[in-house]
Amino acid sequence: MTANQQNQVNSSQAPRGGKGEPTRRTVVVVAAGAVAAVGLGGAVAVAGERRGALGASSTASEECYRLTSETVEGPYYIDADKVRQDITEDREGIPLILRIKVIDSGTCRPLRDAAVDIWHCDAVGVYSGYEDTGNGGGGPAPTGEPPSGEPPTGEPSGPPPGGGHQEPTDDTRYLRGTWRTDGKGFVTFRTVFPGWYRGRCVHVHTKVHVDGEWTDSGYEGGTTCHTGQFFFDEESVIASAALEPYASNTAERTTLDEDTIYDGSGTQGGLLKLKYKKNDIAKGVTGTIIVGVDPEATHNG
């Protein structure tokens, strides 16, 4: 068994049910990644995003109480594969740091010790674990909702029958990871700016799990209270597309406004706040967002 295979999650998971039927989720801690993450974790608490800052105005307070939009899981999720903050592995691309704050949308209080998953495609639109599908499998990757009748020409046809999930085709696991929120609800990931595939705009998938237990083996049990996606504004995507390896991605690109998943509601819909040098995006991008969830709900996506 290879080292990569040893880090895979046992695929025999109990089916996820509704509230009160927690699914056992066992993840494997990647020792090197966990140790390296200690240094990265020091940057998690972003100044000015404390609860007091959120409540500085009535507008900010109202934003705090809004639930972040739920979206579909998509076919390429692999359940909590690796506990790590740096998910880059060998993927080339513009460095991206994602700083996420998870709060209880009913109280505005941070959720500590929640497990946050993120996963996304690489610069040329390929998901790890599904390299055989290539860039959207030669067509739009099926991450939309199941269609009713024939889909309009040129739009994604939705996931395949049976709920949409596809079993992995290989052992690669780059650009995937799980980490725990700290006492202020923050979690930070280091990755690369995603690419695109036909039928979808540039995005990152995410899940938030609560009421589980962190053990020496990783994270077990609990429920999924949020399934969503993070999105990137057009200016940043256009800037990235001028650089390699993004420039080698020949797939037709769907804009943010054309996307069938993004609901157009800004931060509430998962739109990231991005910071980077406008004339030199290659040096890296920082994306931040506050995710409001209902910890009592179950949203498996």
C-alpha positions in Angstrom: 0.0 0.0 0.0 1.4 3.4 -1.0 1.7 6.3 1.4 -1.1 8.1 -0.5 -3.4 5.1 -0.2 -2.7 5.0 3.6 -4.0 8.5 3.8 -7.3 7.7 2.2 -10.5 7.6 4.1 -12.2 4.2 4.4 -14.8 4.4 1.8 -17.3 2.3 3.7 -19.1 5.2 5.4 -22.5 4.9 7.0 -25.2 6.7 4.9 -25.9 10.2 6.1 -29.4 10.7 7.5 -31.3 13.6 8.9 -30.9 15.3 12.2 -30.3 13.0 15.0 -28.7 10.4 12.8 -25.0 11.3 12.9 -22.8 9.8 10.3 -19.5 8.3 11.5 -16.7 10.3 9.7 -13.2 9.1 10.2 -10.3 11.0 8.8 -6.6 10.3 8.8 -4.3 12.9 10.2 -1.3 13.6 7.9 1.5 13.9 10.4 3.7 16.2 8.4 0.8 18.4 7.3 -0.5 18.7 10.9 2.9 19.7 12.2 3.5 22.3 9.4 0.0 23.7 10.0 1.0 24.8 13.5 2.9 27.7 12.1 0.2 28.6 9.6 -2.4 28.5 12.4 -0.9 31.6 13.9 -2.3 33.7 11.1 -5.9 32.5 11.6 -7.3 35.3 13.8 -7.9 38.2 11.4 -7.9 41.5 13.2 -11.1 43.5 13.1 -13.4 40.5 12.6 -14.3 40.0 16.2 -18.0 40.0 17.2 -17.7 43.6 18.3 -16.5 44.7 14.9 -19.3 42.8 13.2 -21.9 44.6 15.4 -20.4 48.1 14.8 -23.3 49.1 12.7 -26.9 47.9 12.1 -26.0 46.9 8.6 -23.1 44.7 9.8 -25.3 43.2 12.5 -28.0 42.3 10.0 -25.3 40.7 7.8 -24.2 38.6 10.7 -27.6 37.0 11.1 -27.9 35.9 7.5 -27.4 32.2 6.7 -24.8 31.5 4.0 -26.4 30.0 0.9 -26.6 26.2 0.7 -25.5 24.6 -2.6 -25.1 21.1 -4.1 -22.2 19.0 -3.0 -21.3 18.0 -6.6 -20.0 14.6 -7.7 -16.4 14.9 -6.7 -16.5 15.0 -2.9 -14.3 12.7 -0.9 -15.3 12.6 2.8 -12.8 14.4 5.0 -9.8 12.8 3.3 -6.9 14.6 5.0 -6.6 16.8 8.1 -4.3 19.5 6.9 -4.2 23.3 6.2 -1.8 23.2 3.3 -3.6 21.3 0.5 -1.4 22.4 -2.4 0.8 19.3 -2.8 2.4 19.5 -6.3 -0.2 21.6 -8.0 1.1 24.7 -9.8 -0.8 28.0 -9.7 -1.2 31.3 -8.0 -0.8 31.0 -4.2 -4.2 31.3 -2.5 -4.8 31.7 1.3 -8.4 31.2 2.4 -9.4 32.6 5.8 -12.8 31.5 6.8 -14.8 32.4 9.9 -17.7 30.2 10.8 -20.4 31.6 13.0 -23.8 30.6 14.4 -26.1 32.8 12.3 -28.6 32.9 15.2 -26.2 34.3 17.8 -23.3 35.6 15.8 -21.0 33.6 18.1 -18.1 31.8 16.5 -18.3 28.0 16.2 -15.2 26.4 17.7 -13.9 22.9 16.9 -16.1 22.6 13.8 -14.6 20.6 10.9 -14.3 22.5 7.7 -13.7 20.7 4.4 -12.6 22.4 1.2 -11.9 20.9 -2.2 -11.6 22.3 -5.7 -10.1 21.6 -9.2 -6.6 22.6 -10.2 -5.6 25.3 -12.7 -6.7 23.3 -15.7 -10.0 22.2 -14.3 -9.1 18.7 -13.0 -10.2 17.3 -9.6 -7.9 15.0 -7.7 -9.3 11.5 -7.3 -11.1 11.9 -10.6 -8.3 12.5 -13.1 -9.8 10.1 -15.6 -12.6 12.6 -16.1 -10.1 15.3 -17.2 -11.4 18.8 -17.4 -15.1 18.2 -16.8 -14.8 14.9 -18.6 -14.6 16.6 -21.9 -17.8 18.4 -21.1 -19.5 20.3 -18.3 -18.7 18.7 -14.9 -22.0 17.6 -13.4 -22.2 19.8 -10.4 -25.6 21.4 -11.0 -29.0 20.2 -9.7 -30.7 17.3 -11.5 -32.5 18.6 -14.6 -36.2 18.3 -15.2 -36.6 17.3 -18.8 -34.0 18.2 -21.4 -31.5 20.9 -20.4 -31.1 24.0 -22.5 -28.4 23.7 -25.2 -24.9 24.5 -23.9 -25.8 24.3 -20.1 -24.6 21.7 -17.6 -26.8 18.6 -17.6 -26.6 18.1 -13.9 -25.2 15.1 -11.9 -25.8 11.5 -13.0 -28.6 9.4 -11.6 -28.2 8.2 -8.0 -27.6 11.4 -6.2 -24.7 12.7 -8.3 -21.8 11.4 -6.3 -19.1 9.5 -8.3 -16.7 7.1 -6.8 -13.0 8.2 -7.1 -11.1 6.8 -10.0 -7.6 7.2 -8.6 -5.6 7.8 -5.4 -4.6 11.4 -5.9 -5.9 13.8 -3.2 -4.3 17.2 -4.0 -6.4 20.4 -3.3 -8.5 18.7 -0.6 -8.3 19.0 3.1 -10.1 19.4 6.5 -9.2 21.6 9.4 -10.8 22.6 12.7 -12.0 26.1 13.6 -10.3 27.8 16.5 -11.8 29.5 19.6 -12.8 32.5 17.4 -14.3 30.4 14.6 -11.4 30.8 12.2 -9.8 28.3 9.9 -7.1 29.0 7.3 -6.2 27.0 4.3 -3.2 27.3 1.9 -3.9 26.3 -1.7 -3.7 27.6 -5.3 -6.2 29.8 -7.2 -8.7 27.3 -8.9 -9.1 27.0 -12.6 -12.4 26.3 -14.5 -14.2 23.7 -16.6 -17.0 24.2 -19.1 -20.4 24.9 -17.4 -19.1 26.3 -14.1 -17.4 29.5 -13.0 -14.3 29.4 -10.8 -15.3 28.1 -7.3 -14.2 26.2 -4.2 -16.5 23.6 -2.5 -16.9 23.5 1.3 -18.6 21.6 4.1 -19.0 22.4 7.8 -19.4 19.6 10.3 -20.3 20.0 13.9 -20.9 17.9 17.1 -18.2 15.4 16.1 -15.1 14.4 18.1 -11.5 15.3 17.3 -9.3 12.3 18.1 -5.8 11.1 17.5 -7.1 9.7 14.2 -8.8 12.8 13.1 -12.5 13.7 13.3 -15.4 11.3 13.9 -19.1 11.5 14.0 -21.2 14.7 14.0 -23.5 16.1 11.3 -23.0 18.3 8.3 -24.6 21.7 9.0 -23.5 23.5 5.8 -22.6 22.5 2.2 -21.6 25.5 0.1 -19.3 27.0 -2.5 -17.0 30.0 -2.5 -16.8 32.2 -5.6 -14.3 34.6 -7.2 -15.0 37.9 -8.9 -14.5 38.3 -12.6 -11.6 40.7 -12.3 -9.5 38.2 -10.4 -10.3 35.3 -12.7 -9.5 37.3 -15.8 -6.2 38.3 -14.3 -5.4 34.7 -13.4 -6.3 33.5 -16.9 -3.4 35.5 -18.4 -0.8 33.4 -16.5 0.3 29.8 -16.8 -0.8 27.2 -16.1 -4.3 28.8 -16.4 -3.6 30.1 -19.9 -3.2 26.5 -21.0 -6.8 25.8 -19.9 -8.7 25.7 -23.2 -12.1 24.9 -21.7 -14.9 27.4 -22.4 -15.2 29.6 -19.3 -18.5 30.4 -17.6 -18.6 33.8 -15.9 -19.9 34.4 -12.4 -23.1 35.9 -13.8 -23.7 33.0 -16.1 -23.1 30.3 -13.4 -26.1 28.2 -12.5 -25.0 27.7 -8.9 -24.0 31.2 -7.6 -27.2 33.0 -6.5 -25.9 36.5 -7.0 -26.2 37.5 -3.3 -22.6 38.5 -2.7 -21.0 37.3 0.5 -24.2 35.5 1.6 -24.0 33.5 -1.6 -20.3 32.6 -1.0 -18.5 35.5 -2.8 -15.0 35.9 -1.4 -13.4 39.2 -0.5 -10.1 39.1 -2.3 -6.9 40.9 -1.8 -3.9 40.9 -4.2 -1.6 43.2 -6.1 -3.8 44.4 -9.0 -0.8 44.5 -11.4 0.8 41.3 -10.1 -1.7 38.6 -9.0 1.0 36.0 -9.5 2.4 37.0 -6.1 -0.7 35.5 -4.4 -4.2 36.1 -3.3 -5.9 36.2 0.1 -9.6 35.3 0.2 -11.7 35.9 3.3 -15.4 35.2 4.1 -17.7 34.8 7.1 -19.9 31.8 6.9 -23.1 31.9 8.8 -24.5 28.4 9.6 -27.3 26.9 11.7 -25.5 24.3 13.8 -28.8 22.5 14.6 -29.5 22.0 10.9 -28.4 19.2 8.5 -27.4 20.1 5.0 -25.6 17.3 3.2 -25.8 18.9 -0.2 
